């Protein structure tokens, strides 16, 4: 059985090889052959795009209102579709966000930093509540993070020494002093209080601002806090943290004061 294209008038076998499916058609095939449909589409494509763009600009508010109303009337349906799509495309979404973060890292960090400062009073209670409800999840995440971001004491020590030597700063902290410092704080991060087997050396006064690697300026903390504090002053940074604690701050300052006057644990200056 053959079918004639209404445009080019040629006869072709009445199959889906030569015609598109059209359920409304008499024989459930398109009236034009595939070749003609493609040629028309290519010819009219720029014109159609321009017409659609012009129509959208003239009816933007109307379309937004219609789309919003349609979404509200079918909210559950769209939520289910969105949920299904996300389940099927987890890896794709993850890769997209990772790439987006890498391309916009500086902007995102500055944006979130500024947003937190402007909304600190509203966000602090929410963060605190989230942390309390998700302690196990946060702890598991931190454990996995430390596995892939190893900061063993020897490695951290070498990195600190190299940076400080480059800045001609004083480097006097000994292994015994470092161990005594960890024991003084009961193997806990001096900032958040988490107890860990491996703690990193943090400069109370940042290296970039004249801090040195000595018993008078080094305190033990977890990798997460060390990374967060980075080059910030202790006073400015610690006061903005959700885990801020007046007693911990007092304890840190008392410890450093004891070291500066040469008084404290036996062997701390050994």
C-alpha positions as CSV (number, residue, x, y, z in Angstrom):
1,X,0.0,0.0,0.0
2,X,1.3,3.4,-1.0
3,X,0.7,6.9,0.3
4,X,1.2,10.3,-1.5
5,X,3.0,13.1,0.2
6,X,0.7,16.3,0.1
7,X,3.8,18.5,-0.4
8,X,6.1,16.9,-2.8
9,X,3.3,14.7,-4.4
10,X,5.6,11.6,-4.4
11,X,4.4,8.2,-3.6
12,X,6.0,6.2,-0.8
13,X,5.2,2.9,1.0
14,X,2.6,3.8,3.8
15,X,5.0,2.9,6.6
16,X,6.7,4.7,9.5
17,X,9.9,4.5,7.5
18,X,8.7,7.3,5.2
19,X,6.0,9.0,7.3
20,X,5.7,10.1,11.0
21,X,3.0,8.6,13.2
22,X,-0.1,10.8,13.5
23,X,-2.9,9.1,15.5
24,X,-5.4,11.8,14.3
25,X,-4.7,10.9,10.7
26,X,-6.9,8.8,8.5
27,X,-4.3,6.0,8.4
28,X,-2.5,7.2,11.6
29,X,0.3,8.6,9.5
30,X,1.4,12.2,8.8
31,X,0.1,13.7,5.5
32,X,3.6,14.8,4.6
33,X,6.7,12.6,4.2
34,X,9.5,12.8,6.7
35,X,11.8,14.5,4.2
36,X,9.3,17.3,3.6
37,X,8.5,17.8,7.2
38,X,12.2,18.2,8.1
39,X,12.8,20.6,5.2
40,X,9.9,22.8,6.3
41,X,11.1,22.7,9.9
42,X,14.6,23.8,8.9
43,X,13.3,26.6,6.7
44,X,10.9,28.0,9.3
45,X,13.0,27.3,12.4
46,X,14.6,30.8,12.7
47,X,11.3,32.5,11.9
48,X,9.5,30.3,14.5
49,X,12.0,31.0,17.2
50,X,11.8,34.7,16.6
51,X,8.0,34.6,16.7
52,X,7.9,32.6,19.9
53,X,10.4,34.9,21.5
54,X,8.4,38.0,20.6
55,X,5.1,36.4,21.7
56,X,6.7,35.4,25.1
57,X,8.0,38.9,25.7
58,X,4.5,40.3,25.0
59,X,2.8,37.8,27.2
60,X,5.4,37.2,30.0
61,X,3.2,38.3,32.9
62,X,0.3,36.3,31.6
63,X,2.4,33.2,31.2
64,X,3.9,33.5,34.7
65,X,0.4,33.8,36.2
66,X,-0.9,30.9,34.2
67,X,2.1,28.7,35.1
68,X,1.9,29.5,38.8
69,X,-1.9,28.8,38.9
70,X,-1.3,25.5,37.0
71,X,1.4,24.5,39.4
72,X,-0.8,25.2,42.5
73,X,-3.7,23.2,41.0
74,X,-1.3,20.3,40.3
75,X,1.2,20.7,43.1
76,X,1.2,17.0,44.2
77,X,1.6,15.8,40.6
78,X,4.6,18.0,39.9
79,X,6.2,17.1,43.2
80,X,5.9,13.4,42.4
81,X,7.4,14.0,38.9
82,X,10.3,16.1,40.4
83,X,10.9,13.4,43.0
84,X,11.0,10.6,40.4
85,X,13.3,12.6,38.1
86,X,15.7,13.3,41.0
87,X,15.8,9.6,41.9
88,X,16.7,8.6,38.3
89,X,19.3,11.3,37.9
90,X,21.2,11.4,41.2
91,X,24.6,11.0,39.7
92,X,23.9,13.6,37.0
93,X,22.7,16.1,39.6
94,X,25.7,15.5,41.9
95,X,28.1,16.0,39.0
96,X,26.3,19.2,38.0
97,X,26.5,20.7,41.5
98,X,30.1,19.7,41.9
99,X,31.1,21.4,38.6
100,X,29.0,24.5,39.5
101,X,30.7,24.7,42.9
102,X,34.2,24.5,41.3
103,X,33.4,27.1,38.8
104,X,31.8,29.5,41.3
105,X,33.6,28.6,44.6
106,X,34.8,32.1,45.5
107,X,31.5,33.7,44.7
108,X,29.5,31.1,46.7
109,X,31.7,31.3,49.7
110,X,31.5,35.1,49.8
111,X,27.8,35.0,49.2
112,X,27.1,32.6,52.1
113,X,29.5,34.4,54.4
114,X,27.7,37.7,53.8
115,X,24.3,36.1,54.0
116,X,25.1,34.6,57.4
117,X,26.3,37.9,58.7
118,X,23.1,39.7,57.6
119,X,20.9,36.9,59.0
120,X,22.8,35.6,61.9
121,X,20.1,36.0,64.5
122,X,17.6,34.1,62.4
123,X,20.0,31.4,61.2
124,X,21.8,30.6,64.5
125,X,18.8,28.9,66.2
126,X,18.0,26.9,63.0
127,X,21.6,25.6,62.7
128,X,21.6,24.7,66.3
129,X,18.4,22.8,66.0
130,X,19.6,21.0,62.9
131,X,22.8,20.0,64.6
132,X,21.0,18.6,67.6
133,X,18.6,16.6,65.4
134,X,21.4,15.2,63.1
135,X,24.3,14.6,65.5
136,X,24.8,11.0,64.2
137,X,24.7,12.1,60.5
138,X,27.1,15.0,61.1
139,X,29.5,12.7,63.0
140,X,29.5,10.1,60.3
141,X,30.1,12.8,57.7
142,X,33.1,14.2,59.7
143,X,34.5,10.7,60.1
144,X,34.4,10.0,56.3
145,X,35.8,13.5,55.6
146,X,38.8,12.8,57.8
147,X,39.4,9.5,56.1
148,X,39.8,11.2,52.8
149,X,41.5,14.3,54.2
150,X,44.2,12.8,56.4
151,X,45.9,15.4,58.6
152,X,48.3,13.3,60.6
153,X,50.5,15.1,63.1
154,X,53.8,14.7,61.2
155,X,52.3,15.9,58.0
156,X,50.7,18.9,59.6
157,X,53.9,19.7,61.5
158,X,56.0,19.7,58.3
159,X,53.4,21.9,56.4
160,X,53.3,24.4,59.3
161,X,57.1,24.5,59.5
162,X,57.5,25.1,55.8
163,X,55.0,28.0,55.7
164,X,56.5,29.6,58.8
165,X,60.1,29.3,57.7
166,X,59.1,31.0,54.4
167,X,57.7,34.0,56.5
168,X,60.8,34.0,58.7
169,X,58.7,33.4,61.8
170,X,59.8,31.7,65.0
171,X,59.5,27.9,65.0
172,X,60.1,26.5,68.5
173,X,57.3,24.0,69.2
174,X,58.6,20.6,70.2
175,X,56.9,17.2,70.0
176,X,56.7,17.0,73.8
177,X,55.1,20.4,74.0
178,X,52.5,19.5,71.4
179,X,51.6,16.2,73.1
180,X,51.3,18.0,76.5
181,X,49.0,20.5,74.8
182,X,46.7,17.8,73.5
183,X,46.6,16.2,77.0
184,X,45.8,19.5,78.6
185,X,42.7,19.8,76.5
186,X,41.8,16.1,77.1
187,X,42.3,15.1,73.4
188,X,39.5,17.5,72.4
189,X,39.2,20.2,69.8
190,X,39.6,23.4,71.8
191,X,36.8,25.1,69.7
192,X,34.0,22.6,69.1
193,X,34.9,20.1,71.9
194,X,34.9,17.0,69.7
195,X,37.1,14.2,71.0
196,X,39.4,12.7,68.3
197,X,42.5,10.5,68.0
198,X,44.1,12.9,65.5
199,X,44.1,16.7,66.1
200,X,45.7,19.4,64.0
201,X,47.8,22.4,65.0
202,X,46.0,25.7,64.8
203,X,47.6,29.1,65.2
204,X,45.7,31.2,67.7
205,X,47.2,34.2,65.8
206,X,47.3,33.4,62.1
207,X,50.7,33.0,60.4
208,X,49.7,35.6,57.9
209,X,49.3,38.1,60.7
210,X,52.6,37.4,62.5
211,X,51.7,34.2,64.4
212,X,54.5,31.7,65.0
213,X,54.7,27.9,65.6
214,X,55.4,28.0,69.4
215,X,53.7,26.7,72.5
216,X,52.5,30.3,73.1
217,X,50.4,30.3,69.9
218,X,49.5,26.7,69.0
219,X,46.3,24.9,70.2
220,X,44.9,21.5,69.2
221,X,41.7,21.4,67.1
222,X,39.9,19.2,64.6
223,X,40.4,19.4,60.9
224,X,36.9,20.9,60.3
225,X,37.5,23.9,62.7
226,X,41.1,24.4,61.5
227,X,39.8,24.6,57.9
228,X,37.0,27.0,58.9
229,X,39.1,29.3,61.0
230,X,41.8,29.5,58.3
231,X,43.3,33.0,58.3
232,X,40.7,34.6,60.6
233,X,41.5,36.0,64.0
234,X,40.3,33.8,66.9
235,X,38.1,36.5,68.4
236,X,36.3,37.4,65.2
237,X,35.9,33.8,64.0
238,X,35.0,31.9,67.2
239,X,32.2,34.3,68.2
240,X,30.3,33.6,65.0
241,X,30.3,29.8,65.4
242,X,27.3,27.8,66.4
243,X,29.4,25.9,69.0
244,X,30.7,29.1,70.6
245,X,31.2,28.5,74.3
246,X,32.3,31.2,76.8
247,X,34.0,28.6,79.1
248,X,36.0,27.2,76.2
249,X,37.1,30.6,75.1
250,X,38.2,31.4,78.7
251,X,40.0,28.1,78.9
252,X,41.9,28.7,75.7
253,X,43.0,32.2,76.8
254,X,44.0,31.0,80.3
255,X,46.1,28.2,78.7
256,X,48.0,30.5,76.4
257,X,48.6,33.0,79.2
258,X,50.1,30.2,81.3
259,X,52.4,29.3,78.5
260,X,53.5,32.9,78.0
261,X,54.5,33.4,81.6
262,X,56.2,30.0,81.6
263,X,53.9,28.4,84.1
264,X,51.8,25.3,83.6
265,X,52.1,21.5,83.2
266,X,55.3,19.8,84.1
267,X,57.5,19.4,81.1
268,X,55.5,21.7,78.9
269,X,58.6,23.6,78.0
270,X,60.7,20.5,77.6
